């Protein structure tokens, strides 16, 4: 206000000294005020994030007036032009008052310098020098006063406002503009008045060029900030980080400190942009009057662009959260899956050892659930499982974890528990099951068997789950609705496994392991493009479950020798397959993480590749096992990949590390676990999950094979709603010995109109 008072006082003194005869209707008097108002609309903006300074070129009109009118009249017209200019803007009244004071004061200073230096002579070099010095005096008064005001308002140092990027450009433009006003005065004195029109062209050109330079530099700065914000937004880990970055980037974008994120839209004197984080709508708001008027509209557009970047970041986080949630939870019941259970079990064991508490695991399996699916259909069975999941959650404590392991198997993790708590929860579960569920209008009674395992000092998550599983099978053997606590005596069945392990070792040494092949077909055409090699073993003439004997091989350390046998048989069988179909049908072989650590494994794979004579070899790593991504494993995989061998992640989606595997391993294929495709023809969440998994694979350039296709409706959903390239399952082909595979390939080629390879 002090600056305004000084300016208004000078205006009053000037007005009092103006003689009425001096205000004749001359051209400078008539055009002075309009020209000042017009030229003032084209300022140069010099600013930083603490405030902006407008450098106007309307002082060129002041120089024209001072060189063509009496000093008092010239300063009066100038002061009147400043008043009209500021009163017609939409700035804050405090800004208007300050600008009026600065403009009139700087004009008076320029008048004094001009009169002092010029003397009585006109149209001389001395007058030109006087005009230039007056222009410098005007700029210095205006710029320094404005810089001090901004520094006081923002609480920052004056120096950073006096000397900043753009200051030199403003000085370089200011003095030539003011000399243009002197040139107009010279023309007016010596030539007819209409010749002043010729100066309109350079004046307009300079104003537009200056505006273009200023706006171009400002736009380039904004684009730089927006680009950096867009790049950073793709790496922000959570919503809080996005909001924090949004505020910081907004301050950098607007060169303002006072930027707020709130729930209400901007007011009359504010600019703002809407930001949607998926759950709520926010408004990014700043005071419009705190910026130079020449950039307000562009600021708001840039703010909207930054808000769009933030909204995209929120959408990415939401998609990631949903994908991670789907990958870590059962798609049918939305309960934590096996991976989450093992993760929490490991954490609970660690806390229990630290605090001296106990951990218990309850393994639950419904009795006779398969007939429900067979009699009422899978949709009814799914409804039963969903209802059961809800009842289980209502029976446990808030700190307990209920998980679905697959099929009709559930588990409850008790942290800091005792036998009384576990028994009470089990009784609640039995009571909830006895209430039955309604299936197609009929009340279906349910029962379950359960095993309880208490965590010991030497137990890890897998071993505790295995003990609970063994106890559950013991409970089933004792009758429906029973619960058994694991004891060492239950583990005696382990002895049978040891005996079987010895027999398996002899079978591997004698190469008595057989190989069955399950074809892999293209989703769109149904043509056979490959086959998965599956190990088979007969013990005492009876087939042994692959899960059983492969698990025994893993536990006993036989898995490496077993893998060698499978690779050798595949290499031998590949010759017959190649003779029939050339190299168009590749073979996939399951391997263990332990094989990757075997020193001779790379050489064995190289020999297999050579023996296959150009047929494609794919090695499948079971995601259920988990992979320790140490340097040995990664280096072996890279060596094998360099041989032309591809890697596939089998059973993808059932563990909690799948996504990280894709980023760290040289993987070419993901094979989606059958549990994810089981209900895609009946459950929208399952369909959405499978679609998300296929999109993830394809976005990373990976081929996607969907396993477990047993019904035509599943295949129809795959073809209509996903982009999965390949499928595998009993609907298409069951595992078969080599002759069966050759016959299937021969029929497939004949159906496609292809002749066998000679």
C-alpha positions in Angstrom: 0.0 0.0 0.0 2.9 2.3 0.6 4.0 2.0 -3.0 0.4 2.7 -4.2 0.3 5.8 -2.0 3.5 7.1 -3.5 2.2 6.6 -7.0 -1.2 8.2 -6.3 0.6 11.2 -4.6 2.7 11.7 -7.7 -0.4 11.4 -9.9 -2.1 14.1 -7.8 0.9 16.4 -8.0 1.0 15.9 -11.8 -2.7 16.6 -12.2 -2.4 19.8 -10.2 0.5 21.0 -12.4 -1.2 20.3 -15.7 -2.4 23.4 -17.4 -5.7 23.0 -19.3 -4.1 24.4 -22.4 -1.7 21.5 -22.5 -4.4 19.0 -22.9 -5.2 19.9 -26.5 -6.6 17.2 -28.7 -3.3 16.3 -30.2 -2.5 12.8 -31.5 -0.3 11.8 -28.5 -3.0 12.9 -26.1 -5.7 11.0 -27.9 -3.8 7.8 -28.5 -1.7 7.7 -25.3 -4.1 5.9 -23.0 -5.4 3.4 -25.5 -1.9 2.5 -26.6 -0.7 2.0 -23.0 -3.7 -0.3 -22.3 -3.1 -2.4 -25.5 0.7 -2.8 -25.2 0.4 -3.6 -21.4 -1.6 -6.8 -22.5 1.6 -8.2 -23.9 4.1 -8.5 -20.9 7.1 -10.8 -20.5 6.8 -13.0 -17.5 9.9 -13.6 -15.3 9.1 -16.0 -12.5 10.1 -18.9 -10.3 8.1 -21.1 -8.0 8.0 -18.3 -5.3 6.3 -15.7 -7.5 6.3 -14.0 -10.9 7.2 -10.5 -12.2 5.5 -9.1 -15.2 7.8 -6.9 -17.4 5.6 -4.7 -19.5 6.7 -2.8 -22.7 4.1 -0.1 -22.4 6.9 2.2 -21.2 7.7 2.6 -24.9 4.5 4.7 -25.1 5.8 6.7 -22.1 9.0 7.6 -24.0 6.8 8.7 -27.0 4.8 10.9 -24.7 7.8 12.4 -22.9 9.4 13.3 -26.3 6.2 14.9 -27.8 4.4 16.5 -24.9 5.1 18.8 -22.0 6.6 16.7 -19.1 3.6 17.3 -16.8 1.1 16.4 -19.5 3.1 13.3 -20.6 3.3 12.0 -17.0 -0.5 12.7 -16.5 -1.4 10.7 -19.6 0.9 8.0 -18.6 -0.5 7.8 -15.0 -4.0 7.8 -16.5 -3.1 4.9 -18.8 -1.6 2.9 -15.9 -4.8 3.4 -13.9 -7.1 2.3 -16.7 -4.8 -0.7 -17.4 -4.9 -2.0 -13.9 -8.5 -1.2 -13.2 -9.6 -3.3 -16.2 -7.7 -6.4 -15.2 -9.0 -9.3 -13.1 -6.1 -9.4 -10.6 -6.4 -9.1 -6.9 -7.0 -5.5 -5.6 -3.7 -5.7 -3.7 -1.9 -6.5 -6.9 -3.7 -3.7 -8.8 -2.8 -1.1 -6.2 0.8 -2.2 -6.1 1.1 -2.1 -9.9 -0.5 1.3 -10.1 2.0 2.7 -7.6 5.0 1.1 -9.3 3.9 2.2 -12.7 3.4 5.8 -11.9 6.5 6.0 -9.7 8.7 4.4 -12.4 7.2 6.8 -14.9 8.1 9.7 -12.8 11.7 8.4 -12.3 12.0 8.0 -16.1 10.8 11.5 -16.6 13.3 12.9 -14.2 16.2 11.0 -15.8 15.2 12.1 -19.3 14.9 15.8 -18.4 18.1 15.7 -16.5 20.2 14.1 -19.2 18.5 15.5 -22.3 18.6 19.2 -21.4 17.0 21.6 -23.8 18.1 19.9 -27.1 15.8 17.6 -29.1 16.5 15.3 -32.0 20.1 14.9 -31.0 22.3 11.9 -30.0 22.1 13.2 -26.4 18.4 12.9 -26.5 18.7 9.2 -27.6 21.1 8.5 -24.8 18.7 10.2 -22.4 15.8 8.1 -23.6 17.9 4.9 -23.2 18.9 5.9 -19.6 15.3 6.8 -18.8 14.3 3.3 -20.0 16.9 1.7 -17.8 15.8 3.8 -14.9 12.1 2.8 -15.5 13.0 -0.9 -15.7 15.2 -0.8 -12.6 12.6 1.0 -10.6 9.8 -1.4 -11.7 11.8 -4.6 -11.6 13.6 -4.0 -8.3 10.4 -2.8 -6.5 8.5 -5.8 -7.8 11.3 -8.2 -6.8 11.3 -6.8 -3.3 7.5 -7.2 -3.0 7.6 -10.8 -4.2 10.4 -11.6 -1.8 8.5 -10.2 1.1 5.3 -11.9 0.1 7.0 -15.3 -0.3 9.5 -15.0 2.6 12.5 -15.6 0.3 15.6 -13.7 -0.5 15.5 -10.7 -2.9 18.5 -11.8 -4.8 16.9 -14.9 -6.3 14.1 -12.7 -7.7 16.4 -10.0 -9.1 18.6 -12.5 -10.9 16.9 -15.5 -12.4 16.4 -17.1 -15.8 14.8 -14.6 -18.1 16.1 -11.5 -16.5 18.8 -10.9 -19.2 16.2 -11.5 -21.9 13.8 -9.0 -20.3 16.6 -6.3 -20.2 17.6 -7.0 -23.7 14.0 -6.6 -25.0 13.1 -3.6 -22.8 15.5 -0.9 -23.9 14.9 -1.5 -27.7 11.2 -1.4 -27.1 11.5 2.0 -25.4 13.7 3.4 -28.2 11.0 2.4 -30.6 8.8 5.0 -28.7 11.6 7.6 -29.2 11.7 6.7 -32.9 7.9 7.3 -33.1 8.5 10.8 -31.5 11.2 11.6 -34.0 8.8 10.7 -36.9 5.9 12.6 -35.4 8.0 15.7 -35.0 9.3 15.8 -38.6 6.8 13.9 -40.7 3.0 13.9 -41.2 1.1 12.2 -38.4 -0.2 9.4 -40.6 3.4 8.1 -41.1 3.3 6.8 -37.5 1.2 4.0 -38.9 4.4 2.5 -40.4 5.7 2.0 -36.9 2.7 -0.2 -36.0 4.2 -3.1 -38.0 7.5 -3.3 -36.0 5.6 -2.7 -32.8 3.1 -5.5 -33.4 5.9 -7.8 -34.6 8.0 -7.2 -31.5 5.1 -7.6 -29.2 4.1 -10.9 -30.8 7.7 -12.2 -31.0 8.3 -11.4 -27.4 5.1 -13.1 -26.4 6.0 -16.1 -28.5 9.5 -16.4 -26.9 8.0 -16.1 -23.4 5.2 -18.5 -24.0 7.5 -20.9 -25.9 10.0 -21.0 -23.0 7.2 -21.4 -20.5 5.5 -24.2 -22.5 8.8 -26.0 -22.9 9.3 -25.8 -19.1 5.8 -27.2 -18.5 6.3 -30.0 -21.0 9.6 -30.9 -19.3 7.8 -31.1 -15.9 4.9 -33.0 -17.3 7.2 -35.5 -19.0 9.2 -36.1 -15.9 6.0 -36.5 -13.9 4.6 -39.0 -16.4 7.8 -41.1 -16.3 7.9 -41.0 -12.5 4.2 -41.9 -12.1 4.9 -45.3 -13.6 7.3 -46.2 -10.8 5.4 -44.9 -7.8 4.5 -47.8 -5.4 1.3 -46.6 -3.7 -1.4 -44.0 -3.5 0.3 -41.9 -0.9 3.4 -41.6 -3.1 1.2 -40.6 -6.1 -0.5 -37.9 -4.0 2.8 -36.6 -2.7 4.4 -36.5 -6.2 1.3 -34.8 -7.5 1.6 -31.9 -5.1 5.4 -31.6 -5.7 5.0 -31.7 -9.5 2.1 -29.1 -9.3 4.3 -26.7 -7.4 7.1 -27.2 -10.0 4.6 -26.9 -12.8 3.0 -23.7 -11.6 6.1 -22.2 -9.8 3.9 -21.8 -6.8 4.2 -23.1 -3.2 0.6 -22.8 -2.3 -1.0 -25.7 -4.1 -3.6 -27.8 -2.3 -5.3 -31.2 -2.9 -8.9 -31.0 -1.5 -12.4 -32.4 -2.0 -14.0 -29.2 -3.2 -13.6 -27.6 -6.7 -11.8 -24.3 -7.3 -13.5 -21.1 -6.5 -13.8 -17.9 -8.5 -10.2 -16.7 -8.0 -8.7 -20.2 -8.3 -7.6 -22.6 -11.0 -8.0 -26.4 -10.5 -8.2 -29.8 -12.0 -10.1 -33.0 -11.1 -8.2 -36.0 -10.0 -9.8 -39.4 -9.6 -8.0 -42.0 -7.5 -10.5 -44.8 -8.2 -12.2 -44.4 -4.8 -12.8 -40.7 -4.5 -12.5 -37.4 -6.5 -10.0 -34.8 -5.4 -9.3 -31.3 -6.7 -5.9 -29.9 -7.3 -6.3 -26.2 -6.6 -4.1 -23.1 -6.8 -4.8 -19.4 -6.5 -5.2 -18.0 -10.0 -4.3 -14.5 -9.0 -0.9 -15.5 -7.7 0.3 -16.1 -11.2 1.0 -13.6 -14.0 -2.2 -13.1 -15.9 -0.6 -14.0 -19.2 -0.2 -17.6 -18.1 -3.4 -18.4 -16.1 -5.2 -20.2 -18.9 -2.1 -22.3 -19.8 -1.5 -23.0 -16.2 -4.9 -24.5 -15.8 -4.5 -26.7 -18.9 -1.1 -27.9 -17.7 -2.7 -28.6 -14.3 -5.4 -30.7 -16.0 -2.7 -32.6 -17.9 -0.8 -33.3 -14.7 -4.1 -34.5 -13.1 -4.6 -36.9 -16.0 -1.1 -38.3 -15.3 -2.0 -38.8 -11.7 -5.3 -40.4 -12.6 -3.5 -42.9 -14.9 -1.1 -43.7 -12.1 -4.0 -44.4 -9.8 -5.6 -46.6 -12.5 -2.3 -48.5 -12.9 -2.0 -49.0 -9.1 -5.6 -50.2 -9.0 -5.0 -52.7 -11.8 -1.8 -53.9 -10.1 -3.6 -54.3 -6.8 -6.4 -56.2 -8.4 -4.0 -58.5 -10.3 -1.9 -59.2 -7.2 -5.0 -59.8 -5.2 -6.4 -62.3 -7.8 -3.0 -64.0 -8.0 -2.8 -64.4 -4.2 -6.4 -65.3 -3.5 -8.7 -68.1 -4.6 -10.8 -66.9 -7.5 -14.0 -68.7 -6.3 -14.1 -67.9 -2.6 -11.7 -64.9 -2.5 -9.9 -66.6 0.4 -6.1 -66.5 0.6 -4.6 -69.3 -1.4 -1.8 -71.8 -0.6 0.9 -69.3 -1.3 -0.5 -66.7 1.1 -1.1 -69.4 3.7 2.5 -70.6 3.6 3.8 -67.0 3.7 1.7 -66.2 6.8 2.6 -69.5 8.4 6.3 -68.7 8.0 5.8 -65.3 9.6 3.7 -66.8 12.4 6.3 -69.4 13.2 9.0 -66.7 13.4 6.9 -64.6 15.8 6.0 -67.7 17.9 9.7 -68.6 18.4 10.4 -65.0 19.4 7.5 -64.6 21.8 7.3 -68.2 23.1 3.8 -68.7 21.8 2.4 -71.6 19.7 1.1 -71.9 16.1 -1.5 -74.4 15.0 -2.7 -75.4 11.6 -6.1 -77.0 11.0 -6.4 -78.8 7.7 -10.1 -79.4 6.6 -11.4 -81.6 3.9 -15.1 -82.1 3.1 -16.3 -85.7 3.3 -17.9 -87.0 0.1 -18.0 -83.7 -1.7 -17.4 -85.1 -5.2 -20.9 -86.5 -5.5 -22.2 -83.0 -5.0 -20.6 -81.9 -8.2 -21.6 -85.1 -10.0 -25.2 -84.9 -9.0 -26.0 -81.2 -8.9 -23.3 -79.8 -11.2 -20.2 -77.7 -10.7 -22.2 -74.5 -10.3 -24.0 -75.9 -7.3 -20.7 -77.3 -5.9 -19.1 -73.9 -6.3 -22.0 -72.3 -4.4 -21.5 -74.8 -1.6 -17.8 -73.9 -1.4 -18.5 -70.2 -1.4 -21.0 -70.7 1.4 -18.6 -72.9 3.3 -15.8 -70.3 3.0 -18.1 -67.7 4.6 -19.1 -70.0 7.4 -15.5 -70.8 8.1 -14.6 -67.1 8.4 -17.5 -66.6 10.8 -16.2 -69.4 13.1 -12.6 -68.2 13.6 -11.0 -65.3 15.5 -10.2 -62.1 13.8 -6.5 -62.9 13.9 -6.8 -66.3 12.4 -6.4 -67.0 8.6 -8.8 -69.1 6.6 -7.4 -70.3 3.3 -8.6 -72.5 0.4 -5.9 -74.9 -0.7 -7.9 -76.2 -3.7 -10.9 -78.4 -4.4 -12.8 -78.9 -1.1 -9.7 -78.5 1.0 -9.4 -75.6 3.5 -7.0 -74.6 6.2 -7.2 -72.4 9.3 -4.0 -70.9 10.7 -4.1 -70.1 14.4 -1.5 -67.7 15.8 -0.8 -67.5 19.5 -3.3 -70.3 20.1 -3.9 -73.1 22.6 -5.7 -76.4 22.4 -8.9 -74.9 23.9 -9.2 -72.3 21.2 -8.5 -74.8 18.4 -11.0 -77.2 19.7 -13.7 -74.5 20.2 -13.2 -73.3 16.6 -13.5 -76.9 15.3 -16.7 -77.4 17.2 -18.1 -74.2 15.7 -17.1 -75.4 12.2 -18.8 -78.8 12.7 -21.9 -77.0 14.0 -22.0 -74.7 11.0 -21.6 -77.7 8.6 -24.4 -79.6 10.3 -26.8 -76.8 9.5 -26.5 -77.9 5.9 -26.8 -75.9 2.7 -29.6 -75.5 0.3 -28.9 -77.0 -3.2 -31.6 -76.8 -5.9 -34.2 -76.6 -3.2 -32.9 -79.5 -1.1 -31.1 -79.3 2.2 -27.7 -81.0 1.9 -26.0 -82.1 5.0 -22.2 -81.6 5.1 -19.4 -83.1 7.2 -15.7 -82.7 7.2 -12.5 -84.4 8.4 -9.7 -82.4 9.8 -6.1 -82.7 10.9 -4.3 -80.5 13.4 -0.6 -79.9 13.5 1.2 -77.8 16.2 4.3 -75.9 15.1 7.5 -77.3 16.5 11.0 -75.8 16.7 12.1 -77.6 13.6 9.0 -77.1 11.5 8.8 -74.8 8.5 5.6 -73.9 6.7 5.7 -76.8 4.3 6.4 -79.4 6.9 3.7 -78.1 9.2 1.2 -78.2 6.3 2.3 -81.7 5.4 1.8 -82.8 9.0 -1.7 -81.3 9.1 -2.4 -83.0 5.8 -1.3 -86.4 7.1 -3.4 -85.9 10.2 -6.4 -85.1 8.1 -6.0 -88.3 6.1 -5.7 -90.2 9.3 -9.0 -88.6 10.4 -10.7 -89.7 7.2 -9.5 -93.2 7.8 -11.2 -93.1 11.2 -14.6 -91.9 9.9 -16.4 -88.8 8.9 -16.5 -85.7 11.0 -13.3 -86.7 12.9 -10.4 -84.5 13.8 -6.9 -85.9 14.5 -3.9 -84.2 16.1 -0.7 -85.1 14.3 1.6 -87.4 16.2 4.9 -89.0 15.2 3.2 -92.3 14.9 1.1 -90.9 12.0 4.4 -90.3 10.3 5.2 -93.9 10.2 3.7 -94.0 6.7 6.8 -92.2 5.9 8.6 -95.5 6.2 6.5 -96.8 3.3 7.7 -93.8 1.3 11.3 -94.7 2.1 10.8 -98.3 0.9 9.2 -96.9 -2.3 12.1 -94.6 -2.7 14.5 -97.6 -2.8 12.3 -99.3 -5.4 12.2 -96.0 -7.4 16.0 -95.8 -7.3 16.3 -99.2 -8.8 13.7 -98.4 -11.5 15.6 -95.2 -12.4 18.9 -97.1 -12.6 17.3 -99.8 -14.8 15.6 -97.1 -16.9 12.2 -98.6 -16.1 10.5 -95.1 -16.1 8.1 -94.6 -19.0 7.1 -91.4 -20.8 3.6 -90.4 -21.8 2.9 -87.4 -24.0 0.0 -85.0 -23.7 -0.4 -82.8 -26.8 -0.6 -79.0 -26.7 -2.9 -77.5 -29.3 -3.4 -74.0 -30.8 -6.5 -72.4 -29.4 -7.8 -71.0 -32.6 -7.1 -73.9 -35.0 -7.0 -77.0 -32.7 -3.8 -78.1 -34.4 -1.2 -79.9 -32.4 1.9 -77.7 -31.9 3.7 -79.6 -29.2 3.5 -82.2 -26.5 4.4 -82.3 -22.8 6.5 -85.3 -21.7 5.1 -86.9 -18.5 7.0 -89.4 -16.3 5.1 -92.6 -15.5 6.1 -95.5 -13.2 4.6 -98.9 -12.4 5.5 -100.2 -8.9 4.9 -104.0 -8.6 2.7 -103.8 -11.7 0.5 -101.0 -10.5 0.7 -97.4 -11.7 2.0 -94.9 -9.1 0.7 -91.4 -8.9 3.2 -89.0 -10.5 2.8 -86.6 -7.7 3.7 -89.4 -5.2 6.8 -90.8 -6.9 8.1 -87.4 -8.1 7.7 -86.1 -4.6 9.6 -89.1 -3.4 12.3 -88.4 -6.0 12.5 -84.8 -4.8 12.8 -85.8 -1.2 15.3 -88.6 -1.8 17.5 -86.7 -4.2 16.6 -88.9 -7.1 15.1 -86.1 -9.1 18.4 -85.4 -11.0 18.8 -89.0 -12.1 15.1 -89.3 -12.9 15.4 -86.2 -15.1 18.3 -87.7 -17.0 16.2 -90.7 -17.8 13.3 -88.6 -19.1 15.6 -86.4 -21.2 17.2 -89.5 -22.8 13.8 -91.1 -23.6 12.5 -87.8 -25.1 15.6 -87.5 -27.2 15.1 -91.0 -28.5 11.4 -90.5 -29.1 11.9 -87.2 -30.9 13.4 -89.0 -33.9 10.1 -90.8 -34.7 8.1 -87.6 -34.1 10.4 -85.6 -36.3 10.2 -88.2 -39.1 6.4 -87.8 -39.0 6.0 -84.0 -38.5 9.4 -82.5 -39.0 10.2 -79.8 -36.5 6.7 -78.4 -36.3 5.9 -80.3 -33.1 8.2 -79.5 -30.1 8.4 -81.4 -26.8 8.2 -79.9 -23.3 9.9 -81.6 -20.3 9.3 -80.9 -16.7 12.4 -80.2 -14.6 13.1 -79.5 -11.0 15.0 -76.5 -9.5 17.4 -79.1 -8.1 18.3 -80.2 -11.6 19.3 -76.7 -12.5 21.9 -76.8 -9.7 23.3 -80.1 -10.9 26.8 -79.5 -12.5 26.2 -81.8 -15.4 22.7 -80.6 -16.3 23.7 -78.1 -19.0 25.7 -80.8 -20.8 22.7 -83.2 -20.6 20.4 -80.6 -22.1 22.9 -79.9 -24.9 23.1 -83.5 -25.7 19.3 -83.8 -25.8 19.1 -80.8 -28.1 21.6 -82.3 -30.5 19.8 -85.7 -30.5 16.5 -84.0 -31.2 17.8 -82.8 -34.5 16.1 -79.4 -34.7 12.9 -80.2 -32.8 12.1 -77.6 -30.3 12.8 -78.4 -26.6 11.0 -76.6 -23.8 11.9 -77.1 -20.1 9.0 -76.5 -17.7 9.7 -75.3 -14.1 6.9 -76.0 -11.7 5.9 -72.7 -10.0 4.4 -74.6 -7.1 7.9 -75.5 -5.9 9.2 -72.0 -6.0 12.6 -71.1 -7.3 15.6 -69.6 -5.5 16.8 -67.0 -7.9 20.5 -67.3 -7.0 23.3 -66.7 -9.4 23.8 -70.4 -10.1 20.2 -70.9 -11.2 20.1 -67.8 -13.3 23.5 -68.5 -15.0 22.5 -72.1 -15.8 19.2 -71.0 -17.3 21.0 -68.4 -19.4 23.4 -71.1 -20.7 20.6 -73.4 -21.5 18.6 -70.6 -23.2 21.6 -69.9 -25.4 21.3 -73.4 -26.8 18.0 -72.6 -28.3 16.0 -74.2 -25.4 12.9 -72.4 -24.2 11.8 -72.1 -20.5 8.2 -72.3 -19.3 6.7 -71.6 -15.9 4.3 -74.5 -15.2 1.3 -74.2 -12.8 1.5 -70.4 -13.2 -0.7 -68.5 -10.8 -0.8 -70.8 -7.8 2.1 -69.3 -5.9 2.8 -65.8 -4.6 6.0 -65.2 -6.6 4.8 -65.7 -10.1 5.1 -62.1 -11.2 8.6 -61.6 -9.9 9.6 -64.8 -11.8 8.6 -63.3 -15.1 10.8 -60.3 -14.4 13.9 -62.2 -13.3 14.0 -65.4 -15.3 14.7 -66.0 -19.1 11.1 -67.3 -19.5 9.4 -67.8 -22.9 6.2 -69.5 -21.9 3.7 -69.4 -19.0 1.4 -72.4 -18.5 -1.6 -71.2 -16.5 -2.5 -73.7 -13.8 -5.7 -75.7 -14.2 -7.1 -74.2 -11.0 -7.4 -70.9 -12.8 -9.3 -72.3 -15.7 -11.5 -74.7 -13.8 -14.5 -72.3 -13.4 -14.0 -69.9 -16.2 -17.3 -71.1 -17.8 -19.3 -70.4 -14.7 -17.6 -67.7 -12.7 -17.0 -64.1 -13.9 -14.1 -63.6 -11.4 -12.3 -66.7 -12.7 -12.8 -65.5 -16.3 -11.5 -62.0 -15.4 -8.5 -63.5 -13.6 -7.6 -65.8 -16.5 -8.0 -62.8 -18.9 -5.6 -60.7 -16.7 -3.0 -63.5 -16.6 -3.0 -63.9 -20.4 -2.7 -60.1 -20.8 0.2 -60.0 -18.4 2.0 -62.8 -20.4 1.4 -61.3 -23.8 2.4 -57.8 -22.6 5.7 -59.3 -21.7 6.1 -61.1 -25.0 5.4 -64.5 -23.6 3.4 -67.4 -25.0 0.5 -68.5 -22.9 -0.7 -72.1 -22.5 -3.9 -72.7 -20.5 -4.0 -76.1 -18.8 -6.9 -78.1 -17.4 -9.4 -77.7 -20.3 -11.9 -80.5 -19.7 -15.2 -79.1 -21.0 -16.2 -77.5 -24.4 -17.6 -74.5 -22.5 -14.2 -73.8 -21.1 -12.7 -73.8 -24.5 -15.4 -71.6 -25.8 -14.7 -69.0 -23.1 -11.0 -69.1 -23.9 -11.6 -68.4 -27.5 -14.2 -65.7 -27.0 -12.8 -63.8 -23.9 -9.0 -64.4 -23.8 -6.1 -64.2 -26.1 -4.4 -67.4 -24.9 -2.6 -68.9 -27.9 -2.5 -72.6 -26.7 -4.5 -75.0 -24.6 -4.0 -78.4 -23.0 -6.4 -80.7 -21.3 -8.5 -83.9 -21.3 -11.1 -82.4 -23.6 -8.5 -82.3 -26.3 -6.1 -85.2 -25.6 -5.2 -87.3 -22.6 -1.6 -88.4 -21.9 -0.6 -91.2 -24.2 2.4 -93.3 -25.0 4.5 -92.5 -28.0 2.5 -94.6 -30.6 -0.6 -92.8 -29.5 1.1 -89.4 -29.9 2.3 -90.4 -33.4 -1.2 -91.5 -34.4 -2.7 -88.3 -33.0 -0.2 -86.1 -34.9 -0.8 -88.1 -38.1 -4.5 -87.6 -37.8 -4.0 -84.0 -37.0 -1.9 -83.4 -40.1 -4.4 -85.2 -42.2 -7.2 -83.1 -40.9 -5.2 -80.0 -41.7 -4.5 -81.2 -45.2 -0.8 -81.7 -44.6 1.2 -84.6 -45.9 3.5 -86.5 -43.5 7.1 -85.6 -43.7 9.1 -88.1 -45.6 
